[in-house]
Amino acid sequence: MLDSKELSAQTWLDRLDRSAYALPLLFVLSMMETLVIPIPIEAILIPWMLSQKRRRWSIASVALAGNITAAALGYWLGALAMEQWGDTLISLFGGAQAYDSFAEEIHNNGFMSVLAVGVTPTPLQIAMLAAGATGYSFLLFLLAVTLSRSVRYFGLVLLVNVAGDAALKLWKRYSRQIGAVLLVLAGVWLWFLFK
């Protein structure tokens, strides 16, 4: 028999799976994560992938498509708007020091620096702005983002395939606690961002 914690987590996952808007919403959330809210979307992807074996690859593909679309928009924002709104954008996404550091990094290491940022949970916003503002090749930027985020999301599918049922049991058992911790972390991040 399912306890209330398992029931609520399973209910949420079942609703997500039945919704006709789940994948379009994931696309938008993935874009938002890349452009505005650098809170790892894996918090949604992992339990969803765990409960939906048949949709794992499509879930990862949609998250990747949202990321690539947002990265392209962020690049062009950096290329076209840095002169006018640069200070505002830079302060919103991590400050002048982070921007200057990454602009130098992209100048020195280009492709590898974008690739490294794309694989890690490090927010991509500064990399997008710097790549666009410094005139780094748009095609190489998109290739680096595509490769790095493919590793991240399709690697997550492989990890979920390996961890499988044991990870799903943990999620079902501790979903409320995990959700509470994620909300607190998001609140702390937003407080530091806007203080």
Backbone as a chain_set.jsonl record, in Angstrom:
{"seq": "MLDSKELSAQTWLDRLDRSAYALPLLFVLSMMETLVIPIPIEAILIPWMLSQKRRRWSIASVALAGNITAAALGYWLGALAMEQWGDTLISLFGGAQAYDSFAEEIHNNGFMSVLAVGVTPTPLQIAMLAAGATGYSFLLFLLAVTLSRSVRYFGLVLLVNVAGDAALKLWKRYSRQIGAVLLVLAGVWLWFLFK", "coords": {"N": [[0.842, -1.187, 0.0], [0.51, 2.258, -0.755], [2.015, 5.023, 0.904], [1.181, 8.39, 2.055], [3.215, 10.125, 1.177], [4.423, 8.764, -0.964], [2.191, 8.596, -2.59], [1.611, 11.31, -3.189], [3.908, 12.116, -4.614], [3.841, 10.282, -6.722], [1.377, 10.924, -7.829], [1.864, 13.524, -8.776], [3.823, 12.941, -10.718], [2.329, 11.278, -12.422], [0.343, 13.061, -13.311], [1.941, 14.853, -14.695], [2.852, 13.2, -16.749], [0.472, 12.639, -18.123], [-0.353, 15.062, -19.101], [-0.994, 17.093, -21.908], [0.502, 19.263, -22.308], [2.958, 18.931, -21.188], [5.543, 18.426, -22.421], [5.849, 20.777, -24.104], [5.817, 22.665, -22.001], [8.095, 21.868, -20.607], [10.025, 22.549, -22.531], [9.793, 25.371, -22.461], [10.444, 25.837, -19.742], [13.06, 24.896, -19.751], [14.219, 26.759, -21.458], [13.851, 29.03, -19.845], [15.438, 28.344, -17.654], [17.952, 28.493, -18.821], [18.071, 31.139, -19.78], [17.107, 32.943, -17.739], [16.549, 31.966, -15.061], [18.755, 30.428, -13.309], [18.429, 27.747, -12.095], [18.978, 24.424, -11.627], [17.358, 22.319, -13.909], [17.259, 19.688, -13.627], [16.072, 18.834, -11.306], [13.436, 18.486, -11.916], [13.618, 16.863, -14.158], [14.884, 14.402, -13.392], [13.117, 12.848, -11.557], [10.959, 12.648, -13.329], [12.024, 11.334, -15.565], [12.718, 8.973, -14.291], [10.236, 7.859, -13.733], [9.12, 7.498, -16.224], [9.946, 5.48, -18.41], [9.655, 5.058, -21.187], [9.693, 7.599, -22.274], [12.068, 8.877, -21.767], [14.233, 9.622, -23.494], [12.989, 11.419, -25.205], [12.224, 13.397, -23.392], [14.742, 14.336, -22.565], [15.613, 15.291, -25.048], [13.811, 17.395, -25.587], [14.384, 19.116, -23.447], [17.014, 19.731, -24.136], [16.585, 21.027, -26.628], [15.2, 23.327, -25.781], [17.217, 24.53, -24.255], [19.199, 25.039, -26.228], [17.839, 26.798, -27.937], [17.389, 28.955, -26.177], [20.052, 29.587, -25.578], [20.943, 30.519, -28.04], [19.346, 32.826, -28.262], [20.339, 34.22, -26.029], [22.996, 34.6, -26.805], [22.666, 36.357, -29.0], [21.498, 38.454, -27.66], [23.674, 39.27, -26.134], [25.339, 40.046, -28.248], [23.931, 42.123, -29.485], [22.866, 43.86, -27.545], [24.613, 44.539, -25.497], [26.075, 46.939, -25.417], [24.138, 48.883, -24.897], [22.552, 47.908, -22.696], [24.336, 46.544, -21.127], [25.58, 46.765, -18.488], [23.384, 46.413, -16.789], [22.473, 43.842, -17.557], [24.756, 42.311, -16.962], [25.014, 42.676, -14.165], [22.665, 41.471, -13.366], [23.115, 38.788, -14.009], [25.394, 37.869, -12.618], [27.488, 39.636, -12.168], [30.136, 42.042, -12.805], [32.754, 41.1, -12.471], [32.589, 38.312, -12.889], [31.718, 38.335, -15.532], [33.827, 39.708, -16.877], [35.902, 37.927, -16.346], [35.001, 35.608, -17.699], [34.82, 36.592, -20.298], [37.505, 37.004, -20.872], [38.352, 34.368, -20.637], [36.929, 33.147, -22.745], [38.124, 34.432, -24.835], [40.708, 33.4, -24.672], [40.382, 30.566, -24.654], [38.084, 29.898, -26.049], [36.07, 27.678, -27.626], [36.414, 25.471, -25.842], [36.006, 26.666, -23.36], [33.296, 27.431, -23.421], [32.196, 24.91, -23.786], [32.93, 23.678, -21.351], [31.475, 25.2, -19.449], [28.904, 24.559, -20.253], [28.586, 21.858, -19.583], [28.74, 21.662, -16.843], [26.845, 22.483, -13.837], [27.005, 25.202, -13.792], [25.718, 28.465, -14.269], [24.704, 29.466, -17.523], [24.333, 31.998, -18.475], [26.238, 34.205, -18.315], [28.231, 33.229, -20.017], [26.849, 33.15, -22.46], [26.267, 35.883, -22.914], [28.881, 36.958, -22.954], [30.052, 35.553, -25.093], [28.517, 36.463, -27.255], [28.934, 39.267, -27.068], [31.689, 39.509, -27.425], [32.005, 38.726, -29.979], [32.484, 36.098, -30.592], [32.442, 33.15, -32.581], [29.257, 32.368, -33.722], [28.294, 29.891, -34.672], [30.224, 28.079, -33.654], [29.829, 28.56, -30.952], [27.132, 27.659, -30.64], [27.542, 24.964, -31.339], [29.255, 24.13, -29.255], [27.548, 24.52, -27.038], [25.475, 22.763, -27.738], [26.816, 20.252, -27.802], [27.795, 20.11, -25.124], [25.477, 20.352, -23.517], [24.08, 18.179, -24.504], [25.631, 16.071, -23.555], [25.128, 16.485, -20.869], [22.231, 16.171, -20.586], [21.554, 13.779, -22.02], [23.35, 12.133, -20.826], [22.24, 12.122, -18.318], [19.956, 10.61, -18.831], [21.161, 8.129, -19.315], [22.29, 7.706, -16.778], [19.958, 7.558, -15.217], [18.885, 5.271, -16.377], [20.697, 3.402, -15.415], [20.574, 3.73, -12.583], [17.862, 3.549, -12.056], [15.202, 1.786, -10.597], [15.894, 1.888, -7.853], [16.571, 4.575, -7.42], [14.113, 5.768, -8.044], [12.5, 4.803, -5.972], [13.693, 6.119, -3.793], [13.11, 8.779, -4.514], [10.281, 8.712, -4.408], [9.918, 8.212, -1.718], [11.128, 10.391, -0.392], [10.21, 12.741, -1.577], [8.832, 15.102, -0.765], [10.59, 16.236, 1.124], [12.815, 16.647, -0.501], [11.733, 18.452, -2.341], [11.18, 20.604, -0.591], [13.781, 21.31, 0.226], [14.845, 22.088, -2.26], [13.208, 24.319, -2.801], [13.982, 26.034, -0.709], [16.708, 26.366, -1.355], [16.409, 27.652, -3.847], [15.161, 30.004, -2.992], [17.196, 31.116, -1.353], [19.176, 31.485, -3.302], [17.873, 33.394, -4.964], [17.622, 35.483, -3.125], [20.331, 36.187, -2.663], [20.956, 36.955, -5.248], [19.372, 39.233, -5.725], [19.84, 40.972, -3.61]], "CA": [[0.0, 0.0, 0.0], [1.272, 3.494, -0.856], [1.746, 6.021, 1.933], [0.813, 9.684, 1.461], [4.369, 10.706, 0.482], [4.533, 8.089, -2.257], [1.019, 8.942, -3.371], [1.711, 12.666, -3.727], [4.96, 12.136, -5.635], [3.365, 9.53, -7.877], [0.298, 11.704, -8.435], [2.51, 14.603, -9.529], [4.459, 12.357, -11.899], [1.268, 10.817, -13.324], [-0.244, 14.253, -13.934], [2.923, 15.357, -15.656], [2.877, 12.301, -17.9], [-0.795, 12.702, -18.862], [-0.604, 16.399, -19.635], [-0.623, 17.365, -23.307], [1.386, 20.427, -22.291], [4.166, 18.63, -20.421], [6.771, 18.653, -23.195], [6.006, 22.211, -24.392], [6.178, 23.345, -20.759], [9.502, 21.55, -20.371], [10.789, 23.385, -23.46], [9.796, 26.735, -21.919], [11.221, 25.82, -18.497], [14.463, 24.747, -20.123], [14.637, 28.082, -21.931], [13.912, 29.93, -18.689], [16.622, 27.981, -16.871], [19.132, 28.963, -19.533], [18.068, 32.596, -19.944], [16.746, 33.797, -16.621], [16.535, 31.356, -13.733], [19.733, 29.332, -13.362], [18.204, 26.686, -11.121], [19.05, 23.22, -12.463], [16.092, 21.704, -14.279], [17.373, 18.267, -13.3], [15.151, 18.549, -10.207], [12.205, 18.014, -12.557], [13.926, 15.81, -15.128], [15.25, 13.108, -12.799], [11.951, 12.022, -11.208], [10.133, 12.412, -14.514], [12.683, 10.27, -16.332], [12.637, 7.729, -13.527], [8.9, 7.269, -13.794], [8.669, 7.364, -17.612], [10.998, 4.823, -19.192], [9.453, 5.176, -22.632], [9.831, 8.987, -22.722], [13.313, 9.467, -21.268], [15.025, 10.252, -24.553], [12.274, 12.602, -25.703], [12.327, 14.413, -22.339], [16.084, 14.918, -22.689], [15.679, 16.029, -26.321], [13.062, 18.648, -25.449], [15.184, 19.984, -22.572], [18.143, 20.186, -24.95], [16.096, 21.998, -27.614], [14.936, 24.573, -25.062], [18.515, 25.103, -23.91], [19.865, 25.551, -27.431], [17.082, 27.972, -28.37], [17.687, 30.047, -25.248], [21.461, 29.966, -25.736], [21.019, 31.351, -29.248], [18.789, 34.134, -27.901], [21.293, 34.872, -25.132], [24.147, 35.021, -27.607], [22.291, 37.552, -29.761], [21.321, 39.519, -26.678], [25.026, 39.758, -25.872], [25.892, 40.697, -29.441], [23.184, 43.308, -29.905], [22.385, 44.745, -26.481], [25.58, 44.782, -24.426], [26.459, 48.348, -25.333], [23.06, 49.67, -24.313], [22.087, 47.385, -21.415], [25.347, 45.626, -20.622], [25.754, 46.802, -17.034], [22.195, 45.819, -16.175], [22.496, 42.399, -17.82], [25.87, 41.705, -16.235], [24.708, 42.629, -12.735], [21.588, 40.506, -13.19], [23.576, 37.415, -14.19], [26.573, 37.419, -11.903], [28.419, 40.703, -11.871], [31.179, 42.423, -13.764], [33.942, 40.253, -12.324], [32.314, 37.042, -13.575], [31.664, 38.612, -16.969], [35.186, 40.0, -17.354], [36.67, 36.684, -16.27], [34.613, 34.704, -18.772], [35.186, 37.206, -21.584], [38.927, 36.682, -21.047], [38.412, 32.917, -20.837], [36.469, 32.823, -24.101], [39.159, 34.945, -25.743], [41.861, 32.493, -24.61], [40.085, 29.146, -24.864], [36.921, 29.789, -26.916], [35.192, 26.519, -27.67], [36.529, 24.651, -24.632], [35.424, 27.365, -22.213], [31.84, 27.3, -23.538], [31.92, 23.496, -23.565], [33.049, 23.405, -19.913], [30.345, 25.813, -18.749], [27.686, 23.855, -20.631], [28.493, 20.535, -18.959], [28.579, 21.827, -15.402], [25.626, 23.21, -13.467], [27.285, 26.633, -13.795], [24.789, 29.193, -15.141], [25.204, 29.733, -18.869], [24.02, 33.363, -18.871], [27.444, 35.015, -18.537], [28.893, 32.698, -21.215], [26.091, 33.585, -23.635], [26.485, 37.317, -23.114], [30.285, 37.198, -23.324], [30.285, 35.029, -26.444], [27.906, 37.39, -28.199], [29.551, 40.596, -27.001], [33.069, 39.473, -27.926], [32.003, 38.345, -31.386], [32.875, 34.7, -30.773], [31.678, 32.503, -33.654], [27.935, 31.889, -33.333], [28.192, 28.454, -34.957], [31.029, 27.348, -32.671], [29.123, 28.698, -29.679], [26.007, 26.717, -30.645], [28.079, 23.607, -31.329], [29.727, 23.851, -27.893], [26.371, 24.396, -26.176], [24.778, 21.528, -28.116], [27.596, 19.102, -27.324], [27.872, 20.06, -23.665], [24.163, 20.069, -22.947], [23.75, 16.795, -24.882], [26.3, 15.234, -22.554], [24.429, 16.669, -19.601], [20.881, 15.613, -20.553], [21.533, 12.379, -22.421], [24.068, 11.452, -19.745], [21.258, 11.943, -17.257], [19.138, 9.455, -19.231], [21.967, 6.93, -19.059], [22.378, 7.553, -15.327], [18.648, 7.095, -14.76], [18.772, 3.879, -16.815], [21.526, 2.58, -14.526], [20.095, 3.824, -11.201], [16.521, 3.006, -12.175], [14.191, 1.604, -9.565], [16.376, 2.322, -6.535], [16.448, 6.033, -7.374], [12.689, 6.105, -8.025], [12.022, 4.546, -4.612], [14.166, 7.239, -2.966], [12.319, 9.96, -4.865], [8.928, 8.564, -3.88], [9.958, 8.252, -0.256], [11.591, 11.679, 0.13], [9.895, 13.816, -2.534], [8.491, 16.356, -0.072], [11.809, 16.804, 1.694], [13.632, 17.121, -1.629], [11.069, 19.659, -2.829], [11.389, 21.686, 0.376], [15.185, 21.729, 0.123], [14.993, 22.817, -3.526], [12.578, 25.633, -2.643], [14.858, 26.844, 0.147], [17.889, 26.726, -2.151], [15.99, 28.652, -4.834], [14.955, 31.252, -2.258], [18.511, 31.648, -0.974], [19.821, 31.972, -4.523], [17.209, 34.634, -5.37], [17.963, 36.515, -2.148], [21.687, 36.65, -2.972], [20.953, 37.584, -6.567], [18.711, 40.536, -5.741], [20.062, 41.784, -2.393]], "C": [[0.884, 1.246, 0.0], [0.955, 4.404, 0.321], [1.52, 7.374, 1.253], [1.972, 10.339, 0.718], [4.526, 10.091, -0.901], [3.383, 8.485, -3.166], [1.154, 10.337, -3.978], [2.781, 12.76, -4.806], [4.487, 11.425, -6.893], [2.245, 10.278, -8.59], [0.864, 12.822, -9.299], [3.127, 14.072, -10.817], [3.42, 11.868, -12.911], [0.594, 11.991, -14.038], [0.673, 14.805, -15.014], [2.913, 14.503, -16.917], [1.612, 12.412, -18.749], [-1.033, 14.048, -19.544], [-0.14, 16.532, -21.084], [0.382, 18.509, -23.392], [2.728, 20.155, -21.618], [5.443, 18.923, -21.207], [6.914, 20.11, -23.637], [6.389, 23.023, -23.145], [7.641, 23.09, -20.412], [10.403, 22.392, -21.271], [10.913, 24.806, -22.906], [10.616, 26.802, -20.634], [12.71, 25.695, -18.775], [15.022, 26.06, -20.664], [14.804, 29.043, -20.762], [15.136, 29.635, -17.828], [17.873, 28.552, -17.521], [19.199, 30.484, -19.579], [17.97, 33.379, -18.642], [16.994, 33.174, -15.254], [17.509, 30.188, -13.7], [19.603, 28.338, -12.211], [18.127, 25.394, -11.922], [17.697, 22.54, -12.663], [16.104, 20.199, -13.997], [16.441, 17.877, -12.161], [13.8, 18.063, -10.731], [12.496, 16.803, -13.437], [14.151, 14.448, -14.486], [14.015, 12.303, -12.399], [11.061, 11.707, -12.406], [10.726, 11.298, -15.358], [12.603, 8.931, -15.613], [11.279, 7.057, -13.688], [8.424, 6.992, -15.221], [9.754, 6.768, -18.501], [10.857, 5.083, -20.688], [9.697, 6.589, -23.156], [11.161, 9.622, -22.335], [14.078, 10.23, -22.34], [14.318, 11.483, -25.104], [12.284, 13.727, -24.668], [13.68, 15.114, -22.432], [16.201, 15.757, -23.957], [14.964, 17.37, -26.234], [13.82, 19.621, -24.544], [16.373, 20.556, -23.339], [17.705, 21.246, -25.955], [15.795, 23.347, -26.961], [16.219, 25.293, -24.695], [19.186, 25.741, -25.109], [19.165, 26.813, -27.932], [17.401, 29.173, -27.485], [19.134, 30.51, -25.366], [21.646, 30.846, -26.965], [20.473, 32.751, -28.967], [19.746, 34.912, -27.001], [22.526, 35.375, -25.849], [23.821, 36.326, -28.333], [21.985, 38.728, -28.849], [22.676, 40.131, -26.331], [25.6, 40.523, -27.042], [25.222, 42.035, -29.729], [22.867, 44.304, -28.791], [23.414, 45.084, -25.412], [25.97, 46.256, -24.314], [25.392, 49.165, -24.616], [22.694, 49.21, -22.904], [23.103, 46.486, -20.728], [25.482, 45.594, -19.12], [24.584, 46.151, -16.314], [22.195, 44.305, -16.348], [23.581, 41.709, -17.008], [25.568, 41.623, -14.748], [23.601, 41.625, -12.445], [22.107, 39.072, -13.187], [24.895, 37.073, -13.522], [27.639, 38.456, -11.668], [29.53, 40.866, -12.885], [32.399, 41.519, -13.678], [33.75, 38.925, -13.054], [32.301, 37.238, -15.086], [33.061, 38.841, -17.53], [36.041, 38.741, -17.388], [36.305, 35.75, -17.428], [34.929, 35.277, -20.141], [36.656, 36.927, -21.89], [39.097, 35.191, -21.346], [37.99, 32.544, -22.258], [37.471, 33.329, -25.137], [40.333, 33.968, -25.817], [41.536, 31.072, -25.052], [38.812, 28.878, -25.661], [36.03, 28.59, -26.701], [35.218, 25.726, -26.361], [35.92, 25.346, -23.417], [33.894, 27.285, -22.251], [31.435, 25.852, -23.269], [31.937, 23.166, -22.071], [31.869, 23.982, -19.135], [29.059, 25.047, -19.043], [27.502, 22.507, -19.971], [28.19, 20.656, -17.474], [27.257, 22.517, -15.094], [25.835, 24.729, -13.389], [26.297, 27.338, -14.718], [25.443, 29.604, -16.458], [25.044, 31.2, -19.277], [25.254, 34.202, -19.188], [28.166, 34.544, -19.795], [28.175, 33.15, -22.48], [26.359, 35.049, -23.946], [27.902, 37.6, -23.596], [30.572, 36.708, -24.735], [29.713, 35.978, -27.489], [28.615, 38.731, -28.242], [30.966, 40.614, -27.563], [33.147, 39.062, -29.387], [32.502, 36.938, -31.636], [31.942, 34.063, -31.804], [30.359, 31.927, -33.13], [27.813, 30.383, -33.544], [29.012, 27.624, -33.98], [30.39, 27.415, -31.288], [27.974, 27.695, -29.601], [26.471, 25.266, -30.63], [28.536, 23.223, -29.927], [28.557, 23.664, -26.934], [25.642, 23.085, -26.466], [25.517, 20.297, -27.603], [27.554, 18.996, -25.804], [26.527, 19.735, -23.038], [23.652, 18.691, -23.363], [24.376, 15.827, -23.896], [25.528, 15.294, -21.245], [23.081, 15.951, -19.588], [20.82, 14.153, -20.981], [22.351, 11.528, -21.45], [23.147, 11.189, -18.568], [20.337, 10.761, -17.566], [19.9, 8.164, -18.947], [22.087, 6.659, -17.564], [21.069, 7.024, -14.753], [18.431, 5.644, -15.183], [19.551, 2.949, -15.897], [20.95, 2.552, -13.113], [18.678, 3.277, -11.064], [15.652, 2.98, -10.946], [14.638, 2.077, -8.188], [16.231, 3.836, -6.387], [14.982, 6.458, -7.323], [12.096, 5.866, -6.637], [12.451, 5.662, -3.667], [13.352, 8.496, -3.24], [10.921, 9.868, -4.256], [8.909, 8.723, -2.359], [10.257, 9.651, 0.275], [11.226, 12.866, -0.757], [9.555, 15.137, -1.849], [9.73, 17.02, 0.51], [12.705, 17.377, 0.595], [13.035, 18.41, -2.185], [11.275, 20.841, -1.901], [12.815, 22.216, 0.311], [15.407, 22.534, -1.154], [14.358, 24.201, -3.454], [13.427, 26.559, -1.784], [16.089, 27.289, -0.627], [17.552, 27.784, -3.203], [15.776, 30.004, -4.165], [16.256, 31.91, -1.853], [19.217, 32.212, -2.192], [19.21, 33.299, -4.963], [17.537, 35.775, -4.416], [19.354, 37.067, -2.436], [21.746, 37.382, -4.308], [20.428, 39.012, -6.514], [18.947, 41.38, -4.496], [20.855, 43.023, -2.676]], "O": [[1.903, 1.278, 0.689], [-0.205, 4.554, 0.705], [1.649, 7.495, 0.035], [1.749, 11.039, -0.27], [4.735, 10.799, -1.887], [3.57, 8.686, -4.366], [0.845, 10.53, -5.154], [2.57, 13.427, -5.819], [4.705, 11.908, -8.004], [2.173, 10.267, -9.819], [0.404, 13.044, -10.419], [2.977, 14.674, -11.88], [3.607, 12.025, -14.117], [0.31, 11.915, -15.234], [0.231, 15.172, -16.102], [2.961, 15.031, -18.028], [1.68, 12.29, -19.972], [-1.839, 14.141, -20.47], [0.969, 16.129, -21.433], [1.032, 18.701, -24.419], [3.549, 21.064, -21.493], [6.334, 19.603, -20.699], [8.018, 20.648, -23.554], [7.19, 23.954, -23.228], [8.344, 24.0, -19.971], [11.433, 22.894, -20.82], [12.004, 25.376, -22.885], [11.403, 27.732, -20.455], [13.526, 26.324, -18.102], [16.157, 26.43, -20.364], [15.786, 29.783, -20.697], [15.792, 30.551, -17.331], [18.761, 29.045, -16.825], [20.278, 31.058, -19.433], [18.675, 34.372, -18.461], [17.592, 33.807, -14.384], [17.13, 29.065, -14.03], [20.548, 28.119, -11.453], [17.287, 25.278, -12.814], [16.992, 22.231, -11.702], [15.08, 19.527, -14.117], [16.055, 16.713, -12.053], [13.105, 17.308, -10.052], [11.728, 15.842, -13.464], [13.654, 13.441, -14.99], [13.866, 11.169, -12.854], [10.48, 10.625, -12.487], [10.004, 10.413, -15.816], [12.44, 7.885, -16.242], [11.189, 5.832, -13.77], [7.415, 6.312, -15.405], [10.403, 7.487, -19.26], [11.855, 5.304, -21.374], [9.89, 6.77, -24.358], [11.352, 10.816, -22.564], [14.518, 11.357, -22.113], [14.965, 12.478, -25.433], [12.347, 14.898, -25.041], [13.753, 16.342, -22.384], [16.822, 16.819, -23.941], [15.458, 18.372, -26.752], [13.89, 20.814, -24.838], [16.697, 21.735, -23.199], [18.384, 22.26, -26.117], [16.103, 24.394, -27.53], [16.308, 26.515, -24.806], [19.69, 26.86, -25.019], [19.822, 27.784, -28.307], [17.652, 30.272, -27.981], [19.41, 31.706, -25.265], [22.415, 31.806, -26.936], [21.065, 33.746, -29.384], [19.941, 36.114, -27.184], [23.041, 36.449, -25.538], [24.597, 37.281, -28.29], [22.195, 39.879, -29.232], [22.812, 41.351, -26.244], [26.273, 41.537, -26.857], [25.88, 42.977, -30.171], [22.622, 45.478, -29.07], [23.11, 45.852, -24.499], [26.173, 46.756, -23.208], [25.713, 50.043, -23.816], [22.542, 50.04, -22.008], [22.742, 45.734, -19.823], [25.498, 44.517, -18.524], [24.774, 45.422, -15.341], [21.945, 43.568, -15.394], [23.351, 40.645, -16.432], [25.839, 40.596, -14.125], [23.6, 40.995, -11.388], [21.599, 38.23, -12.446], [25.475, 36.038, -13.852], [28.632, 38.158, -11.005], [29.822, 39.983, -13.692], [33.013, 41.204, -14.698], [34.65, 38.467, -13.759], [32.815, 36.403, -15.83], [33.439, 38.242, -18.537], [36.803, 38.515, -18.329], [37.186, 35.17, -18.063], [35.271, 34.529, -21.057], [37.012, 36.645, -23.034], [39.891, 34.808, -22.205], [38.632, 31.711, -22.897], [37.64, 32.719, -26.193], [40.887, 33.736, -26.891], [42.331, 30.443, -25.75], [38.496, 27.717, -25.923], [35.319, 28.503, -25.7], [34.169, 25.353, -25.836], [35.375, 24.681, -22.536], [33.265, 27.091, -21.212], [30.435, 25.603, -22.595], [31.059, 22.456, -21.581], [31.325, 23.316, -18.254], [28.212, 24.904, -18.161], [26.37, 22.052, -19.811], [27.462, 19.835, -16.916], [26.62, 23.074, -15.989], [24.936, 25.456, -12.967], [26.055, 26.871, -15.831], [26.595, 30.036, -16.486], [25.565, 31.608, -20.315], [25.304, 34.847, -20.235], [28.664, 35.368, -20.563], [28.822, 33.496, -23.468], [26.641, 35.414, -25.087], [28.107, 38.379, -24.527], [31.268, 37.384, -25.493], [30.362, 36.26, -28.496], [28.869, 39.273, -29.318], [31.399, 41.624, -28.119], [34.23, 39.048, -29.972], [32.9, 36.606, -32.753], [30.766, 34.419, -31.874], [30.349, 31.105, -32.213], [27.284, 29.677, -32.685], [28.554, 26.577, -33.523], [30.411, 26.437, -30.542], [27.85, 26.965, -28.618], [25.855, 24.427, -29.974], [28.245, 22.123, -29.456], [28.572, 22.751, -26.109], [25.238, 22.379, -25.542], [24.901, 19.398, -27.031], [27.305, 17.921, -25.259], [26.455, 18.921, -22.118], [22.861, 18.092, -22.635], [23.732, 14.876, -23.452], [25.306, 14.272, -20.595], [22.811, 15.187, -18.661], [20.103, 13.364, -20.366], [22.075, 10.342, -21.273], [23.255, 10.161, -17.9], [19.978, 10.0, -16.667], [19.338, 7.216, -18.399], [21.996, 5.51, -17.132], [21.076, 6.139, -13.898], [17.851, 4.864, -14.426], [19.113, 1.829, -15.63], [20.844, 1.486, -12.506], [18.345, 2.623, -10.076], [15.392, 4.012, -10.326], [13.829, 2.616, -7.433], [15.811, 4.318, -5.335], [14.645, 7.414, -6.626], [11.271, 6.656, -6.177], [11.663, 6.104, -2.831], [12.951, 9.198, -2.311], [10.433, 10.829, -3.66], [7.981, 9.306, -1.798], [9.694, 10.055, 1.293], [11.884, 13.904, -0.685], [9.966, 16.194, -2.327], [9.896, 18.235, 0.399], [13.278, 18.455, 0.746], [13.766, 19.359, -2.467], [11.518, 21.957, -2.36], [13.034, 23.427, 0.337], [16.089, 23.558, -1.126], [14.912, 25.16, -3.992], [13.573, 27.74, -2.098], [16.475, 28.456, -0.566], [18.332, 28.711, -3.421], [16.166, 31.036, -4.711], [16.411, 33.123, -1.989], [19.794, 33.297, -2.128], [19.939, 34.232, -5.3], [17.711, 36.914, -4.85], [19.544, 38.283, -2.453], [22.514, 38.331, -4.464], [20.966, 39.901, -7.174], [18.305, 42.419, -4.34], [21.124, 43.805, -1.764]]}, "num_chains": 1, "name": "protein.A"}
